[in-house]
Amino acid sequence: MKLSVLDQTPIRRGSNAVEALQESVKLARLADEWGYTRYWISEHHNFLTLAAAAPEVLIARLAAETKRIRFGSGGIMLPNHSALKVAENFRLLEALYPNRIDLGIGRAPGGDRLTASILNPANGFNPSDYIRQIDELKGYLEDKSTPGTIHEKVRAIPRIETIPQLWMLTSSGESAYIAAHFGLALSYAKFINPNGGPEAIEAYRKQFKPSATLAQPQASVGVFVFCADSRVKVDEMQAVMDYRMLSIERGRVDDEAPSYESVKNNVYSPEEKARIQYNRARMIFGTPDEVKARLTLLAASFDVDEIVVATFADTEADRLRSYQLLAQAFDLKTV
């Protein structure tokens, strides 16, 4: 089993963006040491509780602190950008860190539509535009010079021998078909949508067309995970996460994560309890043995050998410890 990190750069209660980013530096160093396969940064905008709106900038900083682990975007929200600029950003990263860069792309805005329209005023939120952008992006990265296309006249620099590994992030079956058509690797975001993942990956494998960058289908699944030595700590973090997910669903995205003391006596309505149960399918919380067993079953149900782990915790020490316990449980250093 391979494990990877999805860092959404959370700013926890009482902290700030500067501290959150320094925590990412520390986590990247440790993930490299502990044997994680890759470290992805998400793109979010207009969220005051998240610190990274520009994954490519943070990737450059974190990769310089490490020796082995791959870095990438989980993902770049392609409609927010021009395909040429994304290609040049990630070509530069690949030139700096050869064979260590992933370019994961997605279609969601990474925030609200108003912010997305400001990031890219030409964004019409049209699925066909997204398909065109993917085609353009691949053309730039693969140095195509097809007559009659933009690639005949415009090239992405710098010219290098290697290509970032291309991934598509999805929480739906539709993008799985797009990834298969373009010959991209696929990562299913179970932490967004707990339903339909195995079916999406199965369809992707069946429809996959080999590309210049990927000969065989490659897939992973992303999930929220919290691992602790203490059952008490697991239960407390679960209670906090239950409340936080409900708050986000109500549009309160800028609310700080609450303390356990502030939520432990909450009484939820039947409807809220139903949403809590739904959201718990997006996460795996437990002690090391419990989490290992559940992640192993998850990988088998998706038919993948890699899980991308996103972890929120009440303290930096608890978050780092969670990733350490996972690495130890799966003996990542020996893989």
C-alpha atoms as a printed R data frame, in Angstrom:
    type eleno elety resid chain resno       x      y       z
1   ATOM     1    CA   MET     A     1   0.000  0.000   0.000
2   ATOM     2    CA   LYS     A     2   1.195  3.498  -0.858
3   ATOM     3    CA   LEU     A     3   0.074  6.485   1.193
4   ATOM     4    CA   SER     A     4   0.225 10.120   0.121
5   ATOM     5    CA   VAL     A     5  -0.597 13.472   1.711
6   ATOM     6    CA   LEU     A     6  -3.248 15.987   0.667
7   ATOM     7    CA   ASP     A     7  -2.435 19.254   2.435
8   ATOM     8    CA   GLN     A     8  -5.319 21.735   2.415
9   ATOM     9    CA   THR     A     9  -3.209 24.089   4.580
10  ATOM    10    CA   PRO     A    10  -5.795 24.477   7.373
11  ATOM    11    CA   ILE     A    11  -5.522 27.482   9.682
12  ATOM    12    CA   ARG     A    12  -6.618 26.140  13.039
13  ATOM    13    CA   ARG     A    13  -8.329 28.011  15.843
14  ATOM    14    CA   GLY     A    14  -6.071 30.670  17.352
15  ATOM    15    CA   SER     A    15  -3.454 30.340  14.599
16  ATOM    16    CA   ASN     A    16  -2.767 32.191  11.338
17  ATOM    17    CA   ALA     A    17  -1.669 31.624   7.739
18  ATOM    18    CA   VAL     A    18   2.035 32.111   8.476
19  ATOM    19    CA   GLU     A    19   1.973 29.373  11.093
20  ATOM    20    CA   ALA     A    20  -0.121 27.086   8.876
21  ATOM    21    CA   LEU     A    21   2.404 27.348   6.039
22  ATOM    22    CA   GLN     A    22   5.332 26.671   8.369
23  ATOM    23    CA   GLU     A    23   3.450 23.586   9.532
24  ATOM    24    CA   SER     A    24   3.278 22.480   5.888
25  ATOM    25    CA   VAL     A    25   7.064 22.817   5.628
26  ATOM    26    CA   LYS     A    26   7.467 20.626   8.699
27  ATOM    27    CA   LEU     A    27   4.929 18.056   7.500
28  ATOM    28    CA   ALA     A    28   6.565 17.839   4.064
29  ATOM    29    CA   ARG     A    29   9.970 17.105   5.593
30  ATOM    30    CA   LEU     A    30   8.494 14.426   7.836
31  ATOM    31    CA   ALA     A    31   6.364 12.867   5.084
32  ATOM    32    CA   ASP     A    32   9.527 12.534   3.002
33  ATOM    33    CA   GLU     A    33  11.326 10.913   5.926
34  ATOM    34    CA   TRP     A    34   8.403  8.600   6.806
35  ATOM    35    CA   GLY     A    35   8.006  7.146   3.312
36  ATOM    36    CA   TYR     A    36   4.909  8.824   1.865
37  ATOM    37    CA   THR     A    37   4.721  8.630  -1.940
38  ATOM    38    CA   ARG     A    38   3.523 12.125  -2.838
39  ATOM    39    CA   TYR     A    39   2.463 15.392  -1.242
40  ATOM    40    CA   TRP     A    40  -0.322 17.367  -2.888
41  ATOM    41    CA   ILE     A    41  -1.470 20.940  -2.257
42  ATOM    42    CA   SER     A    42  -5.068 22.002  -2.877
43  ATOM    43    CA   GLU     A    43  -6.185 25.254  -4.513
44  ATOM    44    CA   HIS     A    44  -8.798 27.239  -2.614
45  ATOM    45    CA   HIS     A    45  -9.933 30.848  -2.875
46  ATOM    46    CA   ASN     A    46 -11.896 33.135  -0.565
47  ATOM    47    CA   PHE     A    47 -11.625 30.697   2.379
48  ATOM    48    CA   LEU     A    48 -10.219 32.484   5.419
49  ATOM    49    CA   THR     A    49  -9.492 29.191   7.198
50  ATOM    50    CA   LEU     A    50  -7.197 27.844   4.449
51  ATOM    51    CA   ALA     A    51  -3.772 29.274   3.608
52  ATOM    52    CA   ALA     A    52  -2.836 28.236   0.049
53  ATOM    53    CA   ALA     A    53  -4.441 29.774  -3.029
54  ATOM    54    CA   ALA     A    54  -1.418 29.046  -5.257
55  ATOM    55    CA   PRO     A    55  -0.250 25.404  -5.043
56  ATOM    56    CA   GLU     A    56   2.592 25.938  -7.509
57  ATOM    57    CA   VAL     A    57   4.220 28.523  -5.216
58  ATOM    58    CA   LEU     A    58   4.042 26.299  -2.160
59  ATOM    59    CA   ILE     A    59   5.229 23.249  -4.120
60  ATOM    60    CA   ALA     A    60   8.416 25.104  -5.056
61  ATOM    61    CA   ARG     A    61   9.093 25.861  -1.391
62  ATOM    62    CA   LEU     A    62   8.319 22.392  -0.049
63  ATOM    63    CA   ALA     A    63  10.182 20.428  -2.722
64  ATOM    64    CA   ALA     A    64  13.353 22.333  -1.840
65  ATOM    65    CA   GLU     A    65  13.085 20.976   1.712
66  ATOM    66    CA   THR     A    66  12.933 17.305   0.669
67  ATOM    67    CA   LYS     A    67  14.840 14.690  -1.306
68  ATOM    68    CA   ARG     A    68  12.553 11.918  -2.536
69  ATOM    69    CA   ILE     A    69   8.817 12.510  -2.197
70  ATOM    70    CA   ARG     A    70   6.803 13.716  -5.205
71  ATOM    71    CA   PHE     A    71   4.974 17.067  -5.016
72  ATOM    72    CA   GLY     A    72   1.935 18.174  -6.906
73  ATOM    73    CA   SER     A    73  -1.372 19.965  -7.067
74  ATOM    74    CA   GLY     A    74  -4.449 18.330  -5.684
75  ATOM    75    CA   GLY     A    75  -5.414 20.121  -7.701
76  ATOM    76    CA   ILE     A    76  -5.058 23.107  -9.961
77  ATOM    77    CA   MET     A    77  -8.601 24.228 -10.802
78  ATOM    78    CA   LEU     A    78  -8.001 24.554 -14.519
79  ATOM    79    CA   PRO     A    79 -10.929 26.860 -15.439
80  ATOM    80    CA   ASN     A    80  -9.422 29.475 -13.092
81  ATOM    81    CA   HIS     A    81  -6.314 29.743 -15.281
82  ATOM    82    CA   SER     A    82  -4.949 29.734 -18.806
83  ATOM    83    CA   ALA     A    83  -3.666 26.346 -19.948
84  ATOM    84    CA   LEU     A    84  -0.402 27.925 -21.118
85  ATOM    85    CA   LYS     A    85   0.334 29.488 -17.732
86  ATOM    86    CA   VAL     A    86  -0.371 26.210 -15.922
87  ATOM    87    CA   ALA     A    87   1.901 24.347 -18.345
88  ATOM    88    CA   GLU     A    88   4.733 26.837 -17.840
89  ATOM    89    CA   ASN     A    89   4.377 26.842 -14.052
90  ATOM    90    CA   PHE     A    90   4.602 23.077 -13.849
91  ATOM    91    CA   ARG     A    91   7.303 22.771 -16.496
92  ATOM    92    CA   LEU     A    92   9.409 25.089 -14.397
93  ATOM    93    CA   LEU     A    93   8.734 22.979 -11.309
94  ATOM    94    CA   GLU     A    94   9.594 19.819 -13.243
95  ATOM    95    CA   ALA     A    95  12.843 21.441 -14.420
96  ATOM    96    CA   LEU     A    96  13.732 22.257 -10.820
97  ATOM    97    CA   TYR     A    97  12.728 18.836  -9.466
98  ATOM    98    CA   PRO     A    98  12.870 16.298 -12.334
99  ATOM    99    CA   ASN     A    99  10.580 13.258 -12.024
100 ATOM   100    CA   ARG     A   100   9.117 14.547  -8.754
101 ATOM   101    CA   ILE     A   101   6.233 16.744  -9.945
102 ATOM   102    CA   ASP     A   102   2.541 15.866 -10.356
103 ATOM   103    CA   LEU     A   103   0.056 18.127 -12.087
104 ATOM   104    CA   GLY     A   104  -3.386 17.275 -10.753
105 ATOM   105    CA   ILE     A   105  -6.249 19.213 -12.335
106 ATOM   106    CA   GLY     A   106  -9.904 19.674 -11.493
107 ATOM   107    CA   ARG     A   107 -12.959 21.510 -12.746
108 ATOM   108    CA   ALA     A   108 -14.466 22.897  -9.533
109 ATOM   109    CA   PRO     A   109 -13.875 26.588  -8.782
110 ATOM   110    CA   GLY     A   110 -12.040 25.944  -5.519
111 ATOM   111    CA   GLY     A   111 -14.395 28.421  -3.886
112 ATOM   112    CA   ASP     A   112 -17.426 30.398  -5.014
113 ATOM   113    CA   ARG     A   113 -18.371 31.273  -8.580
114 ATOM   114    CA   LEU     A   114 -17.963 35.014  -8.089
115 ATOM   115    CA   THR     A   115 -14.331 34.560  -7.062
116 ATOM   116    CA   ALA     A   116 -13.763 32.148  -9.960
117 ATOM   117    CA   SER     A   117 -15.133 34.692 -12.430
118 ATOM   118    CA   ILE     A   118 -12.691 37.287 -11.099
119 ATOM   119    CA   LEU     A   119  -9.747 34.888 -11.303
120 ATOM   120    CA   ASN     A   120 -10.581 34.206 -14.947
121 ATOM   121    CA   PRO     A   121 -13.102 36.636 -16.491
122 ATOM   122    CA   ALA     A   122 -13.250 34.405 -19.585
123 ATOM   123    CA   ASN     A   123 -14.517 31.459 -17.528
124 ATOM   124    CA   GLY     A   124 -17.966 30.571 -18.830
125 ATOM   125    CA   PHE     A   125 -18.309 27.508 -16.570
126 ATOM   126    CA   ASN     A   126 -18.902 25.483 -19.724
127 ATOM   127    CA   PRO     A   127 -17.853 21.795 -19.621
128 ATOM   128    CA   SER     A   128 -16.761 21.939 -23.259
129 ATOM   129    CA   ASP     A   129 -14.305 24.735 -22.391
130 ATOM   130    CA   TYR     A   130 -12.763 22.456 -19.758
131 ATOM   131    CA   ILE     A   131 -12.256 19.706 -22.333
132 ATOM   132    CA   ARG     A   132 -10.595 22.213 -24.661
133 ATOM   133    CA   GLN     A   133  -8.306 23.402 -21.873
134 ATOM   134    CA   ILE     A   134  -7.173 19.855 -21.101
135 ATOM   135    CA   ASP     A   135  -6.368 19.286 -24.753
136 ATOM   136    CA   GLU     A   136  -4.393 22.548 -24.877
137 ATOM   137    CA   LEU     A   137  -2.555 21.742 -21.642
138 ATOM   138    CA   LYS     A   138  -1.479 18.334 -22.906
139 ATOM   139    CA   GLY     A   139  -0.353 19.892 -26.178
140 ATOM   140    CA   TYR     A   140   1.886 22.372 -24.388
141 ATOM   141    CA   LEU     A   141   3.365 19.751 -22.055
142 ATOM   142    CA   GLU     A   142   3.961 17.236 -24.856
143 ATOM   143    CA   ASP     A   143   5.490 19.839 -27.221
144 ATOM   144    CA   LYS     A   144   2.945 19.220 -29.947
145 ATOM   145    CA   SER     A   145   3.265 21.417 -33.034
146 ATOM   146    CA   THR     A   146   0.135 20.311 -34.894
147 ATOM   147    CA   PRO     A   147  -0.445 22.536 -37.954
148 ATOM   148    CA   GLY     A   148  -3.492 24.743 -37.658
149 ATOM   149    CA   THR     A   149  -3.497 24.737 -33.850
150 ATOM   150    CA   ILE     A   150  -2.164 27.215 -31.317
151 ATOM   151    CA   HIS     A   151   0.696 24.810 -30.594
152 ATOM   152    CA   GLU     A   152   2.119 25.488 -34.051
153 ATOM   153    CA   LYS     A   153   3.078 28.994 -32.934
154 ATOM   154    CA   VAL     A   154   3.086 29.030 -29.108
155 ATOM   155    CA   ARG     A   155   5.349 26.823 -26.988
156 ATOM   156    CA   ALA     A   156   5.529 26.362 -23.244
157 ATOM   157    CA   ILE     A   157   8.902 27.072 -21.694
158 ATOM   158    CA   PRO     A   158  11.292 25.884 -20.469
159 ATOM   159    CA   ARG     A   159  11.918 23.045 -22.907
160 ATOM   160    CA   ILE     A   160  12.819 19.976 -20.843
161 ATOM   161    CA   GLU     A   161  13.099 16.223 -21.347
162 ATOM   162    CA   THR     A   162  10.650 15.129 -18.656
163 ATOM   163    CA   ILE     A   163   6.929 15.837 -18.148
164 ATOM   164    CA   PRO     A   164   4.994 16.312 -14.906
165 ATOM   165    CA   GLN     A   165   2.729 13.347 -14.225
166 ATOM   166    CA   LEU     A   166  -0.830 14.351 -15.151
167 ATOM   167    CA   TRP     A   167  -3.683 13.483 -12.789
168 ATOM   168    CA   MET     A   168  -7.365 14.295 -12.874
169 ATOM   169    CA   LEU     A   169  -9.203 14.824  -9.608
170 ATOM   170    CA   THR     A   170 -12.822 13.802  -9.552
171 ATOM   171    CA   SER     A   171 -15.755 13.326  -7.233
172 ATOM   172    CA   SER     A   172 -18.050 12.180 -10.040
173 ATOM   173    CA   GLY     A   173 -18.192  9.577 -12.762
174 ATOM   174    CA   GLU     A   174 -18.164 12.215 -15.512
175 ATOM   175    CA   SER     A   175 -14.579 13.293 -14.925
176 ATOM   176    CA   ALA     A   176 -13.524  9.644 -14.743
177 ATOM   177    CA   TYR     A   177 -14.540  9.276 -18.396
178 ATOM   178    CA   ILE     A   178 -12.631 12.452 -19.285
179 ATOM   179    CA   ALA     A   179  -9.498 11.128 -17.566
180 ATOM   180    CA   ALA     A   180  -9.851  7.837 -19.447
181 ATOM   181    CA   HIS     A   181 -10.264  9.635 -22.773
182 ATOM   182    CA   PHE     A   182  -7.116 11.749 -22.321
183 ATOM   183    CA   GLY     A   183  -5.037  8.969 -20.757
184 ATOM   184    CA   LEU     A   184  -4.586 10.698 -17.396
185 ATOM   185    CA   ALA     A   185  -4.160  9.153 -13.955
186 ATOM   186    CA   LEU     A   186  -7.279  9.493 -11.767
187 ATOM   187    CA   SER     A   187  -7.748 10.312  -8.084
188 ATOM   188    CA   TYR     A   188 -11.256  9.944  -6.657
189 ATOM   189    CA   ALA     A   189 -12.123 12.416  -3.868
190 ATOM   190    CA   LYS     A   190 -14.100 10.293  -1.421
191 ATOM   191    CA   PHE     A   191 -13.601 13.104   1.108
192 ATOM   192    CA   ILE     A   192 -15.969 15.153  -1.089
193 ATOM   193    CA   ASN     A   193 -18.389 12.480  -2.287
194 ATOM   194    CA   PRO     A   194 -18.550  9.159  -0.411
195 ATOM   195    CA   ASN     A   195 -20.699  7.480  -3.057
196 ATOM   196    CA   GLY     A   196 -19.925  6.068  -6.490
197 ATOM   197    CA   GLY     A   197 -16.143  5.943  -6.250
198 ATOM   198    CA   PRO     A   198 -15.517  2.263  -7.031
199 ATOM   199    CA   GLU     A   199 -17.897  2.454  -9.983
200 ATOM   200    CA   ALA     A   200 -16.159  5.579 -11.321
201 ATOM   201    CA   ILE     A   201 -12.724  3.970 -11.145
202 ATOM   202    CA   GLU     A   202 -14.004  0.757 -12.733
203 ATOM   203    CA   ALA     A   203 -15.458  2.768 -15.639
204 ATOM   204    CA   TYR     A   204 -12.189  4.679 -15.931
205 ATOM   205    CA   ARG     A   205 -10.178  1.474 -16.205
206 ATOM   206    CA   LYS     A   206 -12.513  0.022 -18.845
207 ATOM   207    CA   GLN     A   207 -12.497  3.172 -20.985
208 ATOM   208    CA   PHE     A   208  -8.823  4.111 -20.542
209 ATOM   209    CA   LYS     A   209  -6.900  5.080 -23.676
210 ATOM   210    CA   PRO     A   210  -3.078  5.006 -23.402
211 ATOM   211    CA   SER     A   211  -1.440  8.398 -23.870
212 ATOM   212    CA   ALA     A   212   2.051  9.760 -24.430
213 ATOM   213    CA   THR     A   213   2.421 10.164 -20.666
214 ATOM   214    CA   LEU     A   214   0.609  7.093 -19.306
215 ATOM   215    CA   ALA     A   215   0.494  3.613 -20.833
216 ATOM   216    CA   GLN     A   216  -1.728  1.947 -18.215
217 ATOM   217    CA   PRO     A   217  -4.528  3.285 -15.987
218 ATOM   218    CA   GLN     A   218  -3.410  4.542 -12.584
219 ATOM   219    CA   ALA     A   219  -5.808  5.463  -9.796
220 ATOM   220    CA   SER     A   220  -5.950  6.483  -6.151
221 ATOM   221    CA   VAL     A   221  -8.594  7.507  -3.625
222 ATOM   222    CA   GLY     A   222  -8.543 10.486  -1.244
223 ATOM   223    CA   VAL     A   223 -10.157 10.427   2.196
224 ATOM   224    CA   PHE     A   224 -10.149 12.356   5.486
225 ATOM   225    CA   VAL     A   225  -8.166 10.401   8.085
226 ATOM   226    CA   PHE     A   226  -7.370 10.980  11.737
227 ATOM   227    CA   CYS     A   227  -5.291  8.464  13.674
228 ATOM   228    CA   ALA     A   228  -4.354  8.658  17.364
229 ATOM   229    CA   ASP     A   229  -2.976  6.391  20.076
230 ATOM   230    CA   SER     A   230  -5.877  7.270  22.359
231 ATOM   231    CA   ARG     A   231  -9.504  6.310  21.764
232 ATOM   232    CA   VAL     A   232 -10.528  9.385  23.777
233 ATOM   233    CA   LYS     A   233  -8.615 11.660  21.390
234 ATOM   234    CA   VAL     A   234 -10.142  9.911  18.367
235 ATOM   235    CA   ASP     A   235 -13.677 10.405  19.709
236 ATOM   236    CA   GLU     A   236 -13.041 14.049  20.545
237 ATOM   237    CA   MET     A   237 -11.679 14.817  17.081
238 ATOM   238    CA   GLN     A   238 -14.595 12.962  15.512
239 ATOM   239    CA   ALA     A   239 -17.027 15.187  17.419
240 ATOM   240    CA   VAL     A   240 -15.209 18.313  16.239
241 ATOM   241    CA   MET     A   241 -15.158 17.105  12.632
242 ATOM   242    CA   ASP     A   242 -18.870 16.233  12.750
243 ATOM   243    CA   TYR     A   243 -19.684 19.790  13.792
244 ATOM   244    CA   ARG     A   244 -17.248 21.354  11.317
245 ATOM   245    CA   MET     A   245 -18.704 19.493   8.338
246 ATOM   246    CA   LEU     A   246 -22.222 20.601   9.269
247 ATOM   247    CA   SER     A   247 -21.018 24.210   9.520
248 ATOM   248    CA   ILE     A   248 -19.447 24.069   6.051
249 ATOM   249    CA   GLU     A   249 -22.642 22.615   4.590
250 ATOM   250    CA   ARG     A   250 -24.517 25.587   6.036
251 ATOM   251    CA   GLY     A   251 -22.174 27.961   4.206
252 ATOM   252    CA   ARG     A   252 -20.169 28.951   7.285
253 ATOM   253    CA   VAL     A   253 -16.844 28.297   5.593
254 ATOM   254    CA   ASP     A   254 -14.980 31.004   7.503
255 ATOM   255    CA   ASP     A   255 -15.878 29.667  10.963
256 ATOM   256    CA   GLU     A   256 -12.880 28.443  12.921
257 ATOM   257    CA   ALA     A   257 -12.885 24.784  13.868
258 ATOM   258    CA   PRO     A   258 -14.476 24.578  17.325
259 ATOM   259    CA   SER     A   259 -12.926 23.086  20.428
260 ATOM   260    CA   TYR     A   260 -14.183 19.760  21.712
261 ATOM   261    CA   GLU     A   261 -15.380 21.490  24.884
262 ATOM   262    CA   SER     A   262 -17.639 23.771  22.858
263 ATOM   263    CA   VAL     A   263 -19.366 20.931  20.954
264 ATOM   264    CA   LYS     A   264 -19.329 17.950  23.295
265 ATOM   265    CA   ASN     A   265 -22.808 18.630  24.664
266 ATOM   266    CA   ASN     A   266 -24.455 19.463  21.327
267 ATOM   267    CA   VAL     A   267 -27.834 17.876  20.716
268 ATOM   268    CA   TYR     A   268 -28.446 17.266  17.008
269 ATOM   269    CA   SER     A   269 -31.770 17.011  15.219
270 ATOM   270    CA   PRO     A   270 -32.639 13.804  13.312
271 ATOM   271    CA   GLU     A   271 -31.794 15.583  10.058
272 ATOM   272    CA   GLU     A   272 -28.411 16.687  11.425
273 ATOM   273    CA   LYS     A   273 -27.687 13.186  12.668
274 ATOM   274    CA   ALA     A   274 -28.398 11.851   9.179
275 ATOM   275    CA   ARG     A   275 -25.939 14.348   7.674
276 ATOM   276    CA   ILE     A   276 -23.332 13.397  10.281
277 ATOM   277    CA   GLN     A   277 -23.642  9.749   9.283
278 ATOM   278    CA   TYR     A   278 -23.352 10.705   5.624
279 ATOM   279    CA   ASN     A   279 -20.254 12.809   6.282
280 ATOM   280    CA   ARG     A   280 -18.617 10.062   8.318
281 ATOM   281    CA   ALA     A   281 -18.510  7.994   5.147
282 ATOM   282    CA   ARG     A   282 -16.057 10.626   3.863
283 ATOM   283    CA   MET     A   283 -13.581  9.946   6.682
284 ATOM   284    CA   ILE     A   284 -11.792  7.241   8.625
285 ATOM   285    CA   PHE     A   285 -10.989  7.979  12.263
286 ATOM   286    CA   GLY     A   286  -9.507  5.529  14.744
287 ATOM   287    CA   THR     A   287  -6.491  4.002  16.450
288 ATOM   288    CA   PRO     A   288  -3.655  2.699  14.241
289 ATOM   289    CA   ASP     A   289  -4.954 -0.855  13.935
290 ATOM   290    CA   GLU     A   290  -8.502  0.338  13.238
291 ATOM   291    CA   VAL     A   291  -7.424  2.839  10.608
292 ATOM   292    CA   LYS     A   292  -5.092  0.379   8.893
293 ATOM   293    CA   ALA     A   293  -7.855 -2.213   8.640
294 ATOM   294    CA   ARG     A   294 -10.377  0.268   7.250
295 ATOM   295    CA   LEU     A   295  -7.952  1.821   4.768
296 ATOM   296    CA   THR     A   296  -6.988 -1.641   3.546
297 ATOM   297    CA   LEU     A   297 -10.660 -2.453   2.941
298 ATOM   298    CA   LEU     A   298 -11.136  0.922   1.245
299 ATOM   299    CA   ALA     A   299  -8.244  0.288  -1.145
300 ATOM   300    CA   ALA     A   300  -9.622 -3.148  -1.977
301 ATOM   301    CA   SER     A   301 -13.114 -1.797  -2.661
302 ATOM   302    CA   PHE     A   302 -11.677  0.806  -5.061
303 ATOM   303    CA   ASP     A   303  -9.108 -1.608  -6.520
304 ATOM   304    CA   VAL     A   304  -6.264  0.858  -5.910
305 ATOM   305    CA   ASP     A   305  -2.901  0.601  -4.208
306 ATOM   306    CA   GLU     A   306  -2.618  4.250  -3.136
307 ATOM   307    CA   ILE     A   307  -4.621  6.337  -0.680
308 ATOM   308    CA   VAL     A   308  -4.276 10.113  -0.399
309 ATOM   309    CA   VAL     A   309  -4.785 11.242   3.195
310 ATOM   310    CA   ALA     A   310  -6.119 14.642   4.295
311 ATOM   311    CA   THR     A   311  -5.864 15.242   8.033
312 ATOM   312    CA   PHE     A   312  -7.297 17.983  10.213
313 ATOM   313    CA   ALA     A   313  -6.470 18.052  13.925
314 ATOM   314    CA   ASP     A   314  -6.842 20.326  16.908
315 ATOM   315    CA   THR     A   315  -3.078 20.776  17.324
316 ATOM   316    CA   GLU     A   316  -0.019 20.585  15.115
317 ATOM   317    CA   ALA     A   317   1.346 17.767  17.271
318 ATOM   318    CA   ASP     A   318  -1.810 15.678  16.799
319 ATOM   319    CA   ARG     A   319  -1.804 16.212  13.025
320 ATOM   320    CA   LEU     A   320   1.841 15.235  12.633
321 ATOM   321    CA   ARG     A   321   1.386 12.280  14.971
322 ATOM   322    CA   SER     A   322  -1.547 11.026  12.899
323 ATOM   323    CA   TYR     A   323   0.596 10.892   9.761
324 ATOM   324    CA   GLN     A   324   3.435  9.263  11.700
325 ATOM   325    CA   LEU     A   325   1.172  6.534  13.099
326 ATOM   326    CA   LEU     A   326  -0.137  5.769   9.603
327 ATOM   327    CA   ALA     A   327   3.390  5.472   8.231
328 ATOM   328    CA   GLN     A   328   4.307  3.103  11.035
329 ATOM   329    CA   ALA     A   329   1.141  1.031  10.651
330 ATOM   330    CA   PHE     A   330   1.825  0.454   6.948
331 ATOM   331    CA   ASP     A   331   5.628  0.180   7.271
332 ATOM   332    CA   LEU     A   332   6.005  2.795   4.563
333 ATOM   333    CA   LYS     A   333   9.778  2.983   4.834
334 ATOM   334    CA   THR     A   334  10.072 -0.650   3.781
335 ATOM   335    CA   VAL     A   335   7.820 -0.297   0.706
